[in-house]
């Protein structure tokens, strides 16, 4: 049975949690990261949301991400392959349907269909 979806009132700790995870990524992957953003509903101040921290990370080349699988496992992120999203790499922290963090990795400034991904430089 799937976990019930619960929407919570905005929580200031969501931003704090993003900052903590961002620092972990920078420590592990600094030379490869061009940008990182807190995205999704938990990034919008005042918005009720599922308590799931979504992050988007920009890299020069997605091939770099192949070398991240083991290092990210040390901070509890699991690589999830998804053939329908060839322009994205995805990592999850926590169990399926009960995760706490999602990391979406794209080519910095890249395009996927009609979506253009923008980032703030670190």
C-alpha positions as CSV (number, residue, x, y, z in Angstrom):
1,X,0.0,0.0,0.0
2,X,1.3,3.5,-0.9
3,X,2.0,5.9,1.9
4,X,-0.8,8.5,2.4
5,X,0.1,11.9,0.9
6,X,0.1,14.6,3.6
7,X,0.2,18.3,2.9
8,X,1.7,20.3,5.7
9,X,1.7,24.1,6.5
10,X,4.8,25.9,5.3
11,X,7.8,25.1,7.5
12,X,10.9,27.3,7.8
13,X,12.9,24.1,8.4
14,X,12.4,23.1,4.7
15,X,14.8,25.9,3.6
16,X,17.3,25.0,6.4
17,X,17.2,21.3,5.3
18,X,17.9,22.4,1.7
19,X,20.9,24.4,2.9
20,X,22.3,21.4,4.9
21,X,21.9,19.1,1.9
22,X,23.5,21.7,-0.5
23,X,26.6,21.8,1.7
24,X,26.9,18.1,1.6
25,X,26.7,18.1,-2.2
26,X,29.3,20.9,-2.4
27,X,31.6,18.9,-0.1
28,X,31.3,15.7,-2.2
29,X,31.0,17.1,-5.7
30,X,32.3,20.7,-5.7
31,X,34.3,20.5,-8.9
32,X,31.4,19.2,-10.9
33,X,28.6,21.4,-9.6
34,X,27.8,24.6,-11.6
35,X,24.6,25.5,-9.7
36,X,22.1,24.2,-7.2
37,X,18.5,25.3,-6.4
38,X,15.8,24.4,-4.0
39,X,12.8,23.8,-6.2
40,X,9.2,22.5,-5.8
41,X,6.6,23.4,-3.3
42,X,8.8,23.4,-0.2
43,X,10.9,26.2,-1.8
44,X,7.9,28.6,-1.9
45,X,7.7,30.6,1.3
46,X,4.2,30.4,2.8
47,X,3.0,27.5,0.6
48,X,1.6,24.3,2.1
49,X,3.4,21.3,0.7
50,X,4.3,17.7,0.9
51,X,7.4,17.6,3.2
52,X,9.7,16.6,0.4
53,X,12.8,18.7,-0.4
54,X,13.3,18.9,-4.2
55,X,16.6,20.2,-5.4
56,X,17.9,20.8,-8.9
57,X,21.6,20.7,-9.7
58,X,23.3,21.9,-12.8
59,X,26.4,20.3,-14.4
60,X,28.4,20.8,-17.6
61,X,27.9,17.2,-18.8
62,X,25.5,14.6,-17.5
63,X,28.3,11.9,-18.0
64,X,29.8,13.3,-14.8
65,X,26.9,12.0,-12.8
66,X,28.0,8.4,-13.4
67,X,30.8,9.0,-11.0
68,X,28.5,10.3,-8.3
69,X,26.5,7.1,-7.5
70,X,28.8,5.8,-4.9
71,X,29.7,9.1,-3.2
72,X,26.0,10.1,-3.0
73,X,25.3,6.7,-1.4
74,X,27.5,7.7,1.5
75,X,25.0,10.5,2.3
76,X,22.0,8.2,1.7
77,X,21.0,9.1,-1.8
78,X,20.0,6.3,-4.2
79,X,20.4,6.7,-8.0
80,X,17.1,6.0,-9.8
81,X,17.3,5.4,-13.5
82,X,14.3,6.5,-15.5
83,X,14.4,5.8,-19.3
84,X,11.6,8.4,-20.0
85,X,13.8,11.2,-18.8
86,X,17.1,10.9,-20.7
87,X,18.0,14.6,-20.0
88,X,17.8,14.1,-16.3
89,X,19.6,12.1,-13.6
90,X,17.6,11.5,-10.4
91,X,18.6,10.5,-6.8
92,X,16.3,9.9,-3.9
93,X,16.9,10.0,-0.2
94,X,14.5,7.7,1.7
95,X,12.3,4.8,0.6
96,X,10.1,4.7,-2.5
97,X,7.0,6.8,-1.9
98,X,8.3,7.7,1.5
99,X,11.4,9.7,0.5
100,X,12.5,12.9,2.2
101,X,14.7,14.5,-0.6
102,X,14.8,14.4,-4.4
103,X,17.9,15.5,-6.4
104,X,17.3,16.3,-10.0
105,X,20.4,16.8,-12.1
106,X,20.4,18.5,-15.5
107,X,22.9,20.0,-17.9
108,X,23.4,23.6,-16.8
109,X,21.5,25.9,-19.2
110,X,20.2,22.8,-21.0
111,X,16.9,22.3,-22.6
112,X,14.5,19.3,-22.4
113,X,11.5,19.7,-24.7
114,X,10.1,23.1,-24.2
115,X,11.4,23.5,-20.7
116,X,14.5,25.7,-20.2
117,X,16.3,25.2,-16.9
118,X,17.6,28.2,-15.1
119,X,20.0,28.3,-12.2
120,X,21.6,30.7,-9.8
121,X,25.4,30.4,-9.8
122,X,27.0,29.2,-6.6
